[in-house]
Amino acid sequence: MVDSRAAARYVKSLLELAVDKNVLEEVHKDMLLFSKIVRENKPFELLLGSPIIKHDKKRDVLEALFKGKVNALTMSILDILTKKNREPLLPAIAAQFHNAYNEYKQIGKATVTTAVPLDDALRTQIRALVQQLSKKSDVDLTENIDKNMIGGFVLNVGDRQIDASLKNKLKSLQVKFSHNPYIKEF
């Protein structure tokens, strides 16, 4: 929890600096790259959190990986965090930065799960529904395909879920039919 709050403070500062220096898009791409590397390389994540490995060695690794490939502001935040011995926060900062970026740009995040891939017309309708529900100007829509779903869709927008799947409708019918108003219950 404390790490989450500390990461949030760094994210806020980084976002403000990126906006001020007009490099928000580049820093966002850098943070997405960092998150991807952490997700795909467990040893790298363990290296960042290891209390045994010295901080200057971690800084050397970060510099070797990212110098010349990321924006100067991104490189400076990596350098500052390693100098302050806060590199275990880097994965959380990278993940939270994407959320802060979406909030700043008024981008709503949604996930839709269907039995078959969406066509363009349906995708447009779902985007419009998400914009209406989230009151955001743009939508970051993640599409999942679940072969076990008979039909319909399940849409998650923030903490809301719209389950318009046939599986859910069949389940509700089963509950309705299990209740017989003509049989007296004791």
trRosetta pair geometry for C-beta under 8 A, 3 or more apart (Angstrom, degrees):
i j d omega theta_ij theta_ji phi_ij phi_ji
1 4 5.6 -49 -149 30 30 115
1 5 6.7 27 153 -15 62 102
2 5 5.8 -54 -152 36 34 109
2 6 6.3 32 151 -17 66 106
3 6 5.6 -55 -145 39 33 110
3 7 6.1 35 154 -21 67 106
3 88 7.3 -66 -136 114 133 106
3 89 6.0 -161 -165 -101 93 88
3 92 6.3 130 143 7 102 167
4 7 5.7 -52 -145 36 28 111
4 8 6.4 33 152 -24 62 105
4 92 6.5 -125 -105 -170 56 143
4 96 8.0 139 -155 -70 72 142
5 8 5.5 -50 -148 32 33 115
5 9 6.8 35 152 -21 63 100
6 9 5.8 -51 -155 30 34 112
6 10 6.8 31 150 -13 65 104
6 86 7.2 -133 148 -150 132 127
6 89 6.0 -91 106 -111 110 144
7 10 5.8 -57 -152 39 36 110
7 11 6.2 39 150 -23 68 107
7 89 4.9 -171 -85 -167 90 104
7 92 3.9 -75 -108 115 164 115
7 93 4.8 -140 -154 -71 93 67
7 96 5.6 126 135 14 112 147
8 11 5.5 -51 -145 35 32 115
8 12 6.4 36 155 -22 64 103
8 96 6.1 -112 -92 175 62 157
9 12 5.8 -51 -149 33 30 112
9 13 6.5 27 154 -14 63 107
10 13 5.8 -58 -149 40 32 110
10 14 6.0 31 155 -19 67 110
10 77 7.2 116 -178 -163 108 117
10 81 7.2 45 -137 -87 150 114
10 86 7.8 169 -66 134 148 144
10 89 6.6 105 17 136 152 137
10 93 5.2 -45 96 -115 126 123
11 14 5.7 -57 -143 39 28 110
11 15 6.1 30 157 -21 65 107
11 93 5.6 -173 -67 -148 86 72
11 96 4.6 -87 -74 110 157 113
11 97 5.1 -153 -135 -81 100 67
11 100 5.1 161 157 -18 117 153
12 15 5.9 -55 -148 35 27 111
12 16 6.4 24 156 -16 62 108
12 100 7.0 -149 -83 -134 52 149
13 16 5.9 -58 -149 38 30 109
13 17 6.2 27 156 -16 66 109
14 17 5.8 -56 -145 39 30 110
14 18 6.1 31 156 -21 65 108
14 27 6.8 -178 165 174 102 142
14 73 7.5 131 -153 153 82 109
14 77 5.5 26 -104 -99 117 153
14 93 7.3 86 2 -177 152 114
14 97 6.4 -45 91 -111 134 118
15 18 5.8 -56 -145 36 28 111
15 19 6.4 27 156 -17 63 106
15 24 7.5 41 -153 -125 63 101
15 97 6.9 179 -65 -141 95 81
15 100 5.1 -106 -69 137 147 131
15 101 7.0 -156 -116 -74 110 63
15 104 6.3 -175 -172 -51 128 149
16 19 5.8 -55 -148 36 30 110
16 20 6.2 30 154 -19 65 109
17 20 5.6 -56 -146 38 31 112
17 21 6.1 10 162 -2 68 112
17 73 6.1 172 127 -156 117 129
18 21 6.2 -63 -138 49 26 97
18 23 5.3 -101 -152 78 74 75
18 24 4.4 107 138 -94 109 60
18 26 7.9 -160 -150 62 109 79
18 27 4.2 -95 -115 25 136 153
18 28 7.7 121 168 -36 158 76
18 73 6.1 152 -91 121 76 157
19 22 7.4 24 -179 -77 31 38
19 24 5.4 35 -81 -67 57 120
19 104 7.4 -132 -73 -170 129 147
21 73 6.1 167 63 -67 155 141
23 26 4.7 -48 -177 45 87 116
23 27 5.6 89 122 -25 90 99
23 71 5.4 138 168 -158 134 150
23 73 5.7 148 83 12 142 138
24 27 5.9 -61 -145 40 29 107
24 28 6.1 32 156 -23 66 108
24 101 7.2 148 177 -128 102 99
24 104 7.7 -124 -157 108 142 146
25 28 5.7 -54 -148 34 29 114
25 29 6.6 29 154 -18 63 103
26 29 5.8 -53 -151 35 32 110
26 30 6.4 34 150 -21 64 106
26 70 7.9 132 161 -170 95 62
26 71 4.3 105 132 -63 122 132
26 73 7.9 108 94 41 111 111
26 74 7.6 -123 129 -22 90 121
27 30 5.4 -52 -149 35 35 116
27 31 6.4 34 153 -19 67 104
27 71 5.5 -74 -74 47 66 147
27 73 5.7 -45 -86 87 118 121
27 74 5.4 173 -126 -63 75 98
27 97 7.6 -110 140 178 97 139
28 31 5.8 -54 -148 36 31 109
28 32 6.5 32 152 -18 64 105
28 97 7.0 -167 -116 140 61 108
28 98 7.2 102 -155 -105 87 61
28 101 4.8 97 -113 -120 119 156
29 32 5.7 -54 -149 37 33 112
29 33 6.3 37 151 -21 65 105
30 33 5.6 -53 -150 35 31 114
30 34 6.3 33 151 -20 65 104
30 66 7.8 72 -156 -153 107 121
30 70 4.2 84 -125 -145 122 110
30 71 5.6 -104 -39 17 144 94
30 74 4.0 -67 137 -102 163 162
31 34 5.5 -47 -144 35 34 114
31 35 6.4 38 153 -20 64 103
31 74 7.3 -145 -51 -121 70 118
31 93 7.6 -111 -133 125 112 78
31 94 4.5 177 -164 -143 81 73
31 97 4.2 -89 -160 83 163 141
31 98 6.3 -165 116 -53 121 77
31 101 7.7 173 61 -29 142 136
32 35 5.7 -52 -148 36 32 112
32 36 6.3 34 152 -21 64 105
32 94 7.7 170 -65 -179 19 100
32 98 6.4 92 -82 -88 81 116
33 36 5.7 -55 -149 35 31 113
33 37 6.4 30 154 -19 65 105
33 69 8.0 -146 145 136 161 112
33 70 7.2 -153 65 -91 141 107
34 37 5.8 -55 -149 35 31 110
34 38 6.4 29 154 -17 65 106
34 66 7.8 8 -86 -93 96 135
34 74 8.0 -163 -38 -170 129 123
34 90 6.9 -107 172 165 133 102
34 91 7.8 -157 143 -105 99 50
34 94 4.2 -132 95 -112 116 145
35 38 5.8 -56 -147 38 31 110
35 39 6.1 31 154 -20 66 109
35 91 7.2 104 -114 -150 63 68
35 94 4.4 -174 -61 135 83 120
35 95 5.7 118 -113 -75 122 65
35 98 7.0 -19 -27 -29 158 131
36 39 5.7 -56 -145 37 29 112
36 40 6.1 12 162 -6 65 114
37 40 6.2 -66 -140 46 25 100
37 41 5.7 -21 174 22 66 118
37 44 6.1 -59 148 99 94 164
37 65 7.5 101 -163 177 162 139
38 41 6.8 -77 -126 57 18 81
38 44 6.2 -124 -109 98 52 112
38 45 4.9 88 -160 -79 84 100
38 48 7.7 -29 -116 8 109 147
38 90 7.7 179 -77 113 138 97
38 91 4.6 153 -163 -110 163 105
38 94 6.8 150 4 59 139 148
41 44 3.9 48 111 7 118 116
41 45 6.9 155 99 -12 68 82
42 45 5.6 -55 -151 37 39 111
42 46 6.2 39 153 -19 70 106
43 46 5.5 -55 -145 40 34 112
43 47 6.2 43 152 -27 66 102
44 47 5.5 -47 -150 29 32 117
44 48 6.8 33 152 -19 62 101
45 48 5.9 -52 -154 32 34 111
45 49 6.6 12 156 -2 65 111
45 91 6.0 35 -128 -64 99 145
46 49 6.1 -68 -146 49 32 100
46 50 6.0 51 154 -50 68 102
47 50 5.7 -43 -145 7 28 121
47 53 6.1 -11 -158 31 71 165
47 58 6.5 158 150 -114 94 91
47 61 6.6 -67 149 99 146 170
48 58 6.5 106 -113 -149 51 126
48 87 4.9 -131 -158 142 83 100
48 88 5.7 141 138 -99 86 45
48 90 5.6 -103 -159 44 144 121
48 91 6.7 140 86 -25 155 100
49 87 8.0 -139 -68 107 36 84
49 88 4.4 77 -109 -119 67 101
50 53 4.5 59 95 13 124 103
53 57 5.4 -110 178 79 93 127
53 58 5.9 108 122 -56 115 94
54 57 4.8 91 67 5 84 105
54 58 7.3 -151 100 -6 44 86
55 58 5.4 -50 -148 35 39 113
55 59 6.3 42 151 -22 67 102
55 82 5.5 152 179 -178 94 79
55 83 7.6 124 149 -103 131 20
55 85 5.2 -80 -90 -101 146 76
55 87 6.9 165 -135 -2 85 126
56 59 5.4 -48 -147 34 36 115
56 60 6.5 42 150 -22 64 101
56 82 7.8 114 -95 156 31 116
57 60 5.5 -49 -150 32 34 114
57 61 6.6 36 150 -19 64 102
58 61 5.7 -53 -152 35 34 112
58 62 6.3 33 151 -17 66 106
58 82 5.6 -166 98 -132 104 116
58 87 5.2 -165 144 42 147 176
59 62 5.7 -53 -145 39 33 111
59 63 6.1 34 154 -20 66 108
59 78 7.9 138 -132 141 71 90
59 79 6.7 67 -145 -125 111 61
59 82 4.0 143 -82 140 95 155
59 83 7.5 61 -89 -56 140 62
59 87 7.9 -134 -66 -70 66 139
60 63 5.7 -55 -145 38 29 112
60 64 6.3 30 155 -20 64 106
61 64 5.8 -55 -147 36 29 110
61 65 6.3 23 156 -15 64 110
62 65 5.9 -61 -147 40 29 108
62 66 5.9 -21 173 20 67 117
62 78 5.0 -169 163 169 139 128
62 79 7.9 -172 102 -72 132 54
62 82 6.4 -154 26 -52 148 144
62 87 7.5 -134 -48 -129 141 128
63 66 6.8 -78 -127 54 19 81
63 67 4.8 23 -173 -35 67 122
63 75 7.8 70 -115 -154 68 104
63 78 7.9 167 -69 115 60 128
63 79 7.8 58 -78 -85 99 92
64 67 7.0 -12 -84 18 13 107
65 69 7.7 -78 143 40 53 138
66 69 5.4 -114 -155 58 45 104
66 70 4.7 -12 -176 6 102 123
66 74 7.2 -115 171 121 134 111
66 75 6.2 178 122 -99 113 86
66 78 6.5 106 69 -1 153 172
67 70 7.8 -54 -93 35 18 87
67 75 6.3 80 -104 -126 63 134
70 74 4.2 -88 152 84 122 136
70 75 5.6 150 84 -52 105 85
71 74 4.6 95 61 5 84 104
71 75 7.0 -153 94 -4 45 86
72 75 5.6 -55 -147 39 34 112
72 76 6.2 35 154 -22 67 105
73 76 5.7 -53 -146 35 31 110
73 77 6.6 30 155 -18 64 101
74 77 6.0 -54 -151 34 32 107
74 78 6.6 32 151 -17 64 105
75 78 5.7 -53 -151 36 34 113
75 79 6.3 35 151 -20 66 107
76 79 5.4 -52 -146 38 35 114
76 80 6.2 38 154 -22 67 104
77 80 5.6 -48 -142 36 34 112
77 81 6.2 32 158 -18 64 107
77 93 7.8 -162 151 151 129 151
78 81 6.1 -59 -148 38 27 109
78 82 6.5 20 157 -13 63 108
78 90 7.1 46 -120 -116 78 127
79 82 6.1 -60 -147 39 28 105
79 83 6.3 28 155 -19 65 108
80 83 5.8 -58 -149 36 29 111
80 84 6.3 12 157 -5 65 111
81 84 6.0 -64 -144 47 30 101
81 86 4.5 -96 -161 77 79 97
81 87 5.5 118 131 -80 103 56
81 89 6.5 -128 -154 63 128 107
81 90 6.2 131 123 -71 157 93
81 93 7.6 -113 -91 -6 155 160
82 85 7.4 36 -171 -81 35 30
82 86 7.6 -108 -69 50 23 62
82 87 5.0 35 -94 -62 71 114
86 89 4.9 -16 164 16 92 123
86 90 7.9 128 123 -41 73 75
87 90 5.4 -11 -165 -18 58 119
88 91 7.9 -42 178 21 46 95
89 92 5.4 -68 -164 49 60 110
89 93 5.5 63 140 -30 88 106
90 93 5.5 -54 -139 35 31 113
90 94 6.3 30 162 -19 65 104
91 94 5.9 -55 -147 36 31 110
91 95 6.4 26 156 -15 65 108
92 95 5.8 -57 -146 40 32 109
92 96 6.0 23 159 -12 68 112
93 96 6.0 -61 -140 44 26 104
93 97 6.1 36 157 -34 63 105
94 97 5.8 -47 -146 23 27 116
94 98 7.4 31 155 -20 57 97
95 98 6.3 -53 -167 24 34 109
95 99 7.4 25 145 -9 63 104
96 99 5.5 -54 -156 38 46 112
96 100 6.1 45 149 -19 74 105
97 100 5.5 -55 -146 40 35 111
97 101 6.1 41 152 -25 67 104
98 101 5.6 -50 -147 33 30 115
98 102 6.5 31 153 -18 62 104
99 102 5.7 -53 -150 36 32 111
99 103 6.4 32 152 -19 65 106
99 109 7.9 -56 -117 -21 74 147
100 103 5.6 -53 -147 37 33 113
100 104 6.2 34 153 -20 66 106
101 104 5.8 -56 -147 37 29 111
101 105 6.1 9 160 -1 65 113
101 107 7.7 -5 120 34 74 127
102 105 6.1 -66 -138 50 26 98
102 107 4.2 -95 -149 70 77 102
102 108 7.6 132 173 -73 113 10
102 109 6.0 10 -175 -45 161 105
102 140 6.3 -71 -119 -4 125 139
103 106 7.6 25 -177 -75 28 34
103 107 7.9 -74 -42 45 21 72
105 138 6.9 -35 136 43 100 129
106 136 4.9 169 170 -154 73 80
106 137 4.4 48 119 19 126 101
106 138 6.5 102 103 22 78 84
107 136 6.0 83 -159 170 9 137
107 137 7.6 -53 -80 64 47 74
107 138 4.6 -33 -109 82 77 102
107 139 6.9 159 -165 -96 72 12
107 140 5.2 58 158 -25 116 102
108 130 5.5 175 105 154 134 101
108 131 6.5 179 23 -97 141 47
108 133 7.7 130 -171 80 156 83
108 134 3.4 107 -121 100 141 161
108 135 7.8 126 -71 54 129 39
108 136 3.4 173 -37 36 97 143
108 138 7.1 178 20 89 72 46
108 139 5.1 -25 67 -109 94 69
108 140 7.0 -165 90 23 41 73
108 157 6.7 4 169 -154 120 102
108 158 7.7 -64 -157 -42 95 96
109 134 8.0 144 33 -115 44 158
109 139 7.8 147 -93 -162 20 61
109 140 4.8 -20 -106 67 68 108
109 142 7.7 18 -173 -7 84 105
109 157 7.7 154 89 -142 51 57
109 158 7.4 111 65 -66 83 58
110 126 7.6 -170 117 156 144 100
110 130 4.3 -94 -28 -124 157 136
110 134 7.2 -126 -56 -35 108 137
110 139 6.0 -20 18 -164 115 108
110 140 7.2 150 25 78 64 57
110 141 5.3 -15 71 -111 97 70
110 142 7.1 -168 97 27 48 74
110 155 6.4 -5 -177 -171 116 90
110 156 6.4 163 -158 85 64 56
110 157 4.6 -16 -106 -95 102 78
111 141 7.7 148 -96 -162 28 55
111 142 4.5 -22 -109 69 77 105
111 143 7.9 176 -157 -80 58 21
111 144 6.4 22 -179 -4 101 112
111 155 7.4 162 85 -154 50 45
111 156 4.5 1 55 53 95 107
112 118 7.1 43 102 -53 138 138
112 126 5.6 -2 -75 -171 157 151
112 141 6.4 -1 4 -169 109 103
112 142 7.4 166 23 83 62 53
112 143 5.6 -18 67 -112 93 65
112 144 7.1 -177 91 30 44 73
112 153 5.6 -10 -170 -174 98 125
112 154 7.2 156 -156 80 50 49
112 155 5.0 -10 -105 -104 82 77
112 156 7.7 -162 -73 24 39 67
113 144 4.4 -23 -105 75 80 106
113 145 7.4 167 -156 -92 65 14
113 146 5.2 30 177 -8 110 117
113 149 6.7 148 137 -39 98 156
113 153 6.5 150 75 -161 50 68
113 154 4.5 -6 53 55 105 99
113 155 7.9 -158 23 -70 67 37
114 117 7.3 128 83 -107 125 11
114 118 6.1 122 18 -60 157 83
114 143 7.2 -26 19 -163 106 93
114 144 7.6 146 22 83 59 56
114 145 6.2 -33 74 -113 71 63
114 146 7.3 163 80 30 20 80
114 149 6.8 -143 -179 88 27 147
114 152 7.6 -149 -129 105 73 35
114 153 4.7 -27 -88 -103 86 91
115 145 7.1 48 177 -160 16 78
115 146 6.5 -57 -95 75 51 68
115 147 6.8 80 -153 -126 73 29
115 149 4.3 -136 -73 89 87 94
115 150 6.5 -68 -77 108 149 12
115 151 5.6 -60 10 -93 143 37
115 152 7.6 69 -10 44 108 49
116 145 6.9 21 -134 -135 11 111
117 143 7.2 63 -140 151 69 139
117 145 6.2 -36 -69 -82 63 129
118 122 4.8 -134 -160 90 93 113
118 123 4.5 114 133 -65 130 88
118 126 7.0 -65 -136 8 151 141
118 143 5.9 -115 8 -129 117 140
119 122 5.2 85 54 16 74 103
119 123 6.9 -137 95 -9 34 94
120 123 5.5 -56 -143 37 30 115
120 124 6.3 34 157 -22 65 104
121 124 5.8 -54 -153 32 29 112
121 125 6.7 28 150 -17 63 105
122 125 5.5 -52 -149 36 36 112
122 126 6.3 34 154 -18 68 105
123 126 5.8 -55 -146 38 30 109
123 127 6.3 35 152 -21 64 106
123 141 7.2 147 -160 104 91 159
123 143 7.8 -43 -111 -77 105 135
124 127 5.7 -52 -147 35 30 114
124 128 6.5 31 153 -19 63 105
125 128 5.7 -54 -150 35 31 112
125 129 6.4 33 151 -19 64 105
126 129 5.5 -51 -148 36 35 114
126 130 6.3 36 152 -19 66 104
126 141 6.8 101 113 -134 114 144
126 153 7.5 -84 -101 136 129 167
126 155 6.7 -164 -150 -106 106 131
127 130 5.7 -54 -147 37 31 111
127 131 6.4 32 153 -20 64 105
127 139 4.8 -171 -145 45 82 148
127 141 6.1 -84 -90 -44 84 142
128 131 5.7 -51 -147 35 31 112
128 132 6.4 33 153 -19 63 105
129 132 5.7 -56 -151 36 31 112
129 133 6.3 24 154 -14 66 109
129 155 7.1 -13 109 178 132 169
130 133 5.8 -57 -142 41 31 107
130 134 5.7 4 168 3 69 116
130 136 7.7 -34 137 51 86 107
130 139 4.7 87 96 -121 133 136
130 141 6.7 -169 -1 -87 166 102
130 155 7.3 -136 -77 -176 92 126
130 157 5.4 -178 -132 -103 82 128
131 134 6.5 -64 -128 51 22 92
131 135 7.6 77 172 -95 53 13
131 136 6.1 -110 -130 69 63 66
131 137 7.2 32 -140 -141 110 14
131 138 7.7 -2 -99 -95 106 7
131 139 5.9 -94 -60 -50 82 113
132 135 7.6 11 -177 -69 23 52
133 157 4.8 74 106 104 138 162
133 158 7.9 -155 134 18 107 110
133 160 6.4 -132 179 72 131 150
134 139 7.5 132 41 -102 140 89
134 157 5.5 -127 -57 180 102 119
134 158 6.3 147 -107 -25 97 116
136 139 6.8 127 89 -77 117 63
146 149 4.3 76 90 -10 106 109
148 167 7.8 39 133 -75 83 149
149 152 7.0 -115 171 62 114 79
149 154 7.6 -130 -112 -8 144 105
149 165 5.5 -89 -153 -145 109 128
149 166 7.5 121 176 40 74 87
149 167 6.0 -98 -136 -13 64 127
150 165 7.2 115 46 174 80 91
150 166 4.2 -80 80 74 116 126
150 167 5.6 146 11 -53 101 79
150 170 7.6 58 22 -12 151 136
151 165 7.0 149 86 -158 44 63
151 166 4.3 51 55 -14 87 128
152 164 4.7 -150 -170 119 114 70
152 165 3.9 171 85 -118 125 35
152 166 4.9 167 -6 -24 117 67
152 167 7.6 -136 48 15 125 72
152 168 7.5 -104 94 32 156 101
152 169 7.3 144 -46 -6 158 117
153 162 7.9 26 101 101 90 96
153 164 5.5 15 57 66 70 98
153 165 6.4 -153 48 -74 10 76
154 161 6.7 -7 -175 -171 91 100
154 162 7.2 169 -156 86 44 55
154 163 5.1 0 -116 -114 88 68
154 164 7.3 -178 -83 34 42 59
154 165 5.5 -18 -52 -36 88 117
154 168 7.8 121 -86 -27 100 134
155 161 7.0 158 84 -156 51 51
155 162 4.4 -1 56 54 102 102
155 164 7.5 16 2 14 100 103
156 160 7.3 159 -154 87 49 52
156 161 5.1 -15 -101 -103 73 81
157 160 5.0 -15 68 65 84 102
157 161 7.9 170 25 -84 62 35
157 162 7.6 21 8 -3 104 102
163 168 4.5 122 143 -65 118 169
164 168 7.4 -104 -125 55 5 131
164 169 8.0 23 -167 -44 44 110
165 168 4.7 96 64 5 87 100
165 169 7.1 -155 98 -3 48 86
166 169 5.4 -55 -146 41 39 112
166 170 6.1 41 154 -21 70 104
167 170 5.9 -54 -148 36 27 110
167 171 6.5 29 151 -20 61 107
168 171 5.6 -53 -149 35 32 114
168 172 6.5 30 154 -17 65 103
169 172 5.8 -52 -147 36 33 109
169 173 6.5 36 151 -19 64 104
170 173 5.6 -52 -149 36 34 113
170 174 6.4 40 151 -24 65 103
171 174 5.6 -50 -151 31 33 115
171 175 6.7 33 150 -18 63 102
172 175 5.6 -49 -151 34 37 112
172 176 6.5 39 150 -20 65 104
173 176 5.5 -53 -147 37 35 113
173 177 6.2 27 157 -14 68 108
174 177 6.0 -57 -143 41 28 105
174 178 6.3 34 154 -28 62 106
175 178 5.7 -53 -148 28 30 114
175 179 7.2 18 156 -10 60 103
176 179 6.4 -68 -162 38 32 101
180 183 4.5 47 94 15 117 106
